[in-house]
Amino acid sequence: MARTVLVVTALEDVTADWVVAALNQREVPVVRVDPADIGSGLTFGFRLDAHDPSWSGPLRTESREVELEEIGAVYYRRPTPYGSRFARLPRQQRQFAAAEARHGLDGVLHSLCSAVYVNHPAAVARAEFKPGQLKTFVELGLRVPTTLVTNDIVAAREFSEEHPSVVCKTFRGLPPGEDGRTGAIWTQRVHHEDFDDSLSVTAHLFQAEVPKVGDVRATVVGRRVFAQRITDPRGALDWRCGDWNDLVHTPVAVPAVVETALHDYLAASGLVFGCFDFALTGDGSAPDDWWAIECNPNGQWGWLPDAPAITEAFADILSTEGTSSSS
């Protein structure tokens, strides 16, 4: 009997929907859970015995129940923050309840001995820091733009004067505002006269601009690599800021040395999956055309033309490696 795949994500998650549908087609048992549903809609009773290092016991949603020992793989997507679950409580109670849920429920779900994680949330948390990503890229032989991380106006002005063109990027996405709406801060060119004392308030990421002719999104799932060249007809510095329907996607072959570096990066980071972004300065046939920008360890891929193939790659990992048949 195939072992169960646990999908950990919010209710509205189209990307997870596709993977769940692919697993259902293969008749692989799936239980989908959002930990923020903790309460009458999500109950559990986990036990650890003195001589057995494996957690056991039931996890129950309103429609499904699974024993922890039945779980062979965990697809960890984008669960709702616990704070949303307890939003109506006073601040101290809200923070306490959220922390207890995270350390209790998440603490067990992150510690399933026999499960394959795609990806393990602890590995995702470690791999989200861009300075560490860039360091690892260089160690693996990938080209990266010269980079400055600073809150010092003098250092920023000196860096800007050293390079013909400098861009500023954010480390993280813009969080939701008071009205719940999210926004974005796109990559933008900056000049030394733009800097003032407000720069010291927080950290900034500056890079020497790469004279790119396009971008590449390389999605790696296990040993499979899906690479699409992305061209913006407007020639925008950041292709994300326009109409995505206008973008031109073209499959591109990844040079062997670059592909090896991608797999080595995931292995070094404890990841099974990652979305890599590159700036391209040529036709892509030479490794020196590829400039590594970042790796999102929990990136979106549903908008890509090869999303159906990526979906099947996820189903392969979760059903083959995580749910092998057992008597």
C-alpha positions in Angstrom: 0.0 0.0 0.0 1.3 3.5 -1.0 2.2 5.7 2.0 0.5 9.0 2.5 1.7 12.4 1.2 1.1 15.2 3.7 0.6 18.6 1.9 1.1 21.5 4.3 -0.3 24.7 2.9 -3.1 27.3 3.0 -6.6 26.5 1.6 -6.1 28.7 -1.5 -2.9 27.5 -3.1 -3.2 26.8 -6.9 0.3 25.4 -7.1 -0.4 22.8 -4.4 -3.7 22.0 -6.1 -1.9 20.9 -9.2 0.5 18.6 -7.3 -2.4 17.1 -5.3 -4.3 16.5 -8.5 -1.3 14.7 -10.0 -0.9 12.5 -6.9 -4.6 11.7 -7.0 -4.3 10.6 -10.6 -1.6 8.2 -9.4 -3.9 7.0 -6.6 -1.4 8.1 -4.0 -3.1 8.9 -0.6 -2.9 12.6 0.2 -3.9 14.6 3.3 -3.8 18.3 3.0 -3.5 20.4 6.1 -3.1 24.0 7.1 -1.6 24.1 10.6 -3.3 27.5 11.3 -6.6 25.5 11.4 -5.6 24.2 14.8 -8.7 23.9 16.9 -11.9 21.9 16.4 -11.1 21.7 12.6 -7.6 20.3 13.2 -6.8 18.0 16.1 -3.9 15.6 16.9 -2.6 13.3 19.6 1.2 12.7 19.1 3.2 10.4 21.3 6.9 9.6 21.7 7.8 6.5 23.7 10.9 6.1 25.7 12.5 3.5 23.4 11.2 4.6 20.0 12.5 7.9 18.4 9.6 8.2 16.0 6.5 10.3 16.8 3.2 8.4 16.3 -0.5 9.2 16.6 -3.3 10.7 14.6 -3.6 14.0 12.8 -7.3 14.8 12.0 -8.8 17.5 9.7 -12.5 17.9 9.2 -12.4 15.4 6.3 -9.3 13.3 6.7 -7.3 11.4 9.3 -3.8 10.1 9.1 -1.4 8.3 11.4 2.0 9.9 11.5 3.7 6.5 10.7 1.7 6.4 7.5 3.3 9.6 6.1 6.0 9.0 3.6 6.5 12.5 2.2 5.7 16.1 3.2 5.2 18.7 0.6 5.7 21.9 2.6 4.2 24.8 0.7 2.8 28.0 2.2 0.7 27.5 5.3 -1.2 30.3 6.9 0.8 32.1 9.7 -0.4 31.1 13.1 -0.9 34.8 14.0 -3.9 34.9 11.6 -5.6 32.0 13.6 -5.3 33.9 16.8 -5.7 37.5 15.5 -8.8 38.2 17.7 -6.9 37.5 20.9 -5.2 40.2 23.0 -1.6 40.6 21.9 0.1 38.6 24.7 -2.4 35.7 24.4 -2.1 35.8 20.6 1.7 35.6 20.7 1.6 32.9 23.3 -0.9 30.7 21.5 0.9 31.1 18.2 4.3 30.2 19.7 2.8 27.2 21.5 1.2 25.9 18.3 4.4 26.5 16.3 6.6 24.7 18.8 4.1 21.9 19.4 2.4 21.1 16.1 5.1 22.3 13.8 7.7 20.8 16.1 6.3 17.3 15.5 5.5 17.8 11.8 9.1 18.9 11.2 10.5 15.8 12.9 9.0 12.8 11.0 11.9 10.4 10.8 10.8 8.4 7.7 9.4 11.2 5.6 11.0 12.9 2.6 10.5 16.7 2.8 10.1 18.9 -0.2 11.5 21.1 1.2 12.1 20.8 5.0 11.0 24.2 6.5 14.3 24.4 8.5 16.3 24.1 5.3 14.1 26.7 3.7 14.6 29.1 6.6 18.4 28.7 6.4 18.5 29.1 2.6 16.4 32.3 2.4 19.3 34.6 3.2 20.6 36.2 0.0 24.1 36.9 1.3 24.6 33.2 2.1 23.2 32.3 -1.4 25.7 34.6 -3.1 28.6 33.2 -1.1 27.6 29.6 -2.0 27.2 30.5 -5.7 30.8 31.9 -5.7 32.1 28.8 -3.9 30.5 26.6 -6.6 32.1 28.5 -9.4 29.1 30.5 -10.6 29.4 34.2 -11.7 27.7 36.7 -9.4 27.5 40.5 -9.6 29.8 42.4 -7.3 27.7 43.1 -4.3 27.6 45.4 -1.3 25.4 45.0 1.8 25.5 48.1 3.9 23.7 50.8 5.9 26.7 53.2 5.5 26.2 56.2 3.2 29.9 56.6 2.5 30.3 52.9 1.5 27.3 53.1 -0.7 28.5 56.3 -2.5 32.0 54.8 -3.0 30.5 51.6 -4.4 28.2 53.6 -6.8 31.2 55.6 -8.0 33.3 52.4 -8.6 30.8 50.9 -11.1 29.2 52.3 -14.3 25.7 51.3 -13.1 24.5 50.1 -9.7 21.1 48.6 -8.8 19.4 48.3 -5.5 17.3 45.2 -4.5 15.4 44.2 -1.5 16.3 41.2 0.6 12.7 40.2 1.1 9.3 40.9 -0.4 7.2 43.8 0.9 4.9 42.6 3.8 1.2 43.3 3.7 0.0 46.8 4.8 -2.6 47.6 7.4 -5.3 47.0 4.8 -3.9 43.5 4.1 -2.8 44.3 0.6 0.7 43.3 -0.5 3.0 45.4 -2.7 6.4 45.1 -4.3 9.6 47.1 -4.5 11.3 46.3 -7.9 15.0 46.3 -8.7 16.0 49.9 -9.6 19.1 51.8 -10.7 20.6 54.1 -8.1 23.2 56.9 -8.1 25.5 58.2 -5.5 23.5 61.5 -5.2 20.4 59.4 -4.3 21.8 58.5 -0.9 21.2 60.4 2.3 21.3 59.7 6.0 18.1 57.6 5.8 20.2 54.8 4.3 21.5 54.1 7.8 18.0 53.0 9.1 18.3 49.4 7.7 20.4 47.1 5.5 20.5 47.6 1.7 21.6 45.4 -1.1 23.5 47.0 -3.9 25.0 45.3 -7.0 27.0 46.2 -10.0 24.4 46.0 -12.9 24.9 43.1 -15.2 24.6 44.1 -18.9 22.0 41.4 -19.5 20.1 40.5 -22.6 17.5 38.5 -20.8 16.8 36.5 -17.7 16.5 32.8 -16.9 14.3 31.0 -14.3 15.7 27.5 -13.7 13.4 25.3 -11.6 15.1 22.3 -10.2 13.1 19.4 -8.7 15.2 16.5 -7.6 17.5 15.7 -10.6 15.3 17.4 -13.2 16.0 20.9 -14.4 13.4 23.1 -16.2 14.9 26.4 -17.6 13.1 29.2 -19.3 14.6 32.3 -20.8 12.4 35.3 -20.0 12.5 38.3 -22.3 10.6 41.5 -21.6 9.7 43.3 -24.9 10.0 46.6 -23.0 13.5 45.9 -22.0 12.6 46.5 -18.3 15.4 46.2 -15.7 13.0 44.0 -13.6 10.7 41.8 -15.7 8.4 41.3 -12.8 7.1 44.9 -12.8 5.1 44.7 -16.0 2.4 42.7 -17.6 3.4 39.0 -17.3 1.2 38.2 -20.3 3.7 40.2 -22.5 6.7 38.2 -21.4 8.3 35.9 -24.0 9.4 32.5 -22.6 11.8 30.3 -24.5 13.3 27.0 -23.3 17.0 27.2 -22.8 19.7 24.6 -22.3 21.6 24.9 -19.1 25.4 24.5 -19.6 26.6 21.3 -17.9 28.9 23.1 -15.3 26.0 25.4 -14.4 23.6 22.5 -14.0 26.1 20.7 -11.8 26.4 23.8 -9.6 22.6 23.9 -9.2 22.5 20.4 -7.9 25.5 21.0 -5.7 23.8 24.1 -4.3 20.6 22.2 -3.4 22.6 19.4 -1.8 24.7 21.9 0.2 21.5 23.6 1.4 19.6 20.4 2.3 17.0 21.2 -0.4 15.2 19.0 -2.9 13.7 21.9 -4.9 14.6 25.4 -5.8 13.9 28.2 -8.2 17.1 29.9 -9.5 17.2 33.3 -11.2 20.0 34.2 -13.6 20.8 37.3 -15.6 21.9 36.3 -19.1 24.6 38.2 -21.0 24.8 36.1 -24.1 22.8 33.4 -25.9 23.3 31.1 -22.9 25.6 28.5 -24.6 28.6 29.5 -22.5 28.7 29.2 -18.7 30.1 32.8 -18.5 26.8 34.0 -19.9 25.0 32.9 -16.7 25.1 35.3 -13.7 23.5 33.8 -10.6 21.1 36.2 -8.8 19.3 34.2 -6.2 17.6 30.9 -5.3 14.1 30.9 -3.9 13.8 27.7 -1.9 10.0 27.9 -2.0 9.5 29.7 -5.2 6.4 30.0 -7.5 6.5 28.0 -10.8 2.8 27.7 -11.7 3.1 30.6 -14.1 5.8 29.0 -16.2 5.0 27.3 -19.6 6.5 24.0 -18.3 4.4 24.0 -15.2 2.7 20.7 -16.2 6.0 19.0 -16.4 7.2 20.5 -13.2 4.0 19.3 -11.5 4.8 15.7 -12.6 8.3 16.1 -11.3 6.9 17.0 -7.9 4.6 14.0 -8.0 7.5 11.8 -9.0 9.5 12.9 -6.0 6.6 12.7 -3.5 5.2 9.4 -4.7 8.4 7.5 -5.7 10.8 8.5 -3.1 8.4 9.2 -0.3 5.7 6.7 -0.8 7.2 3.4 -1.8 4.9 0.4 -1.6 5.0 -1.6 1.6 3.1 -4.7 2.7 
